[in-house]
Amino acid sequence: MIREITDSPRLSTLIQHQFGNFVVQKTLRLARGQEKQDFIAAIERSFPQISDKKIRVTWQEIIENSTEEGSNKRHSSNEDYQLQP
């Protein structure tokens, strides 16, 4: 399932969608190793298609928090961000 979302041409739509973004966030939490790195790269490649700067910044924070290991996080990795377009 993670590979299907990673390879989806609709990833940028999911990232911006009021409910789809939760699917992407959950997928990011479940992904491990190279699969997670590939997923993060796919999310970052979709940034140019996201016109709302607030959503882009929020996703940059989500990615940053997901790659921190063993450090104090401002946002628990078990919580979802609420995106407000």
WOKAJO-V423238 format. One line per field, one symbol per residue. ss: DSSP state (@ for helix, = for strand, . for the rest). psi: psi as a letter, one per 30 degrees, with the letter a starting at -180 (. if undefined). burial: b if it has 24 or more other C-alpha atoms within 12 Angstrom, else e. A space follows every 10 residues. Layout:
# WOKAJO-V423238
ss=???
psi=???
burial=???
This chain:
# WOKAJO-V423238
ss=.@@@@@.... @@@@@@...@ @@@@@@@@@@ ..@@@@@@@@ @@@@@.@@@. ..@@@@@@@@ @@@@@@@... .......... .....
psi=eeeeeefkfg eeeeefkeee feeeeeeeef klbeeeeeee eeeeffeffj fjeeeeeeee eeeeeffkkg lkkfkkffkk kjkj.
burial=ebeebbeeee bbbbbbeeee bebbbbbbbe eeeeebeebb ebbbebbeeb eeeebbebbb bbbebbbeee eeeeeebeeb bebee
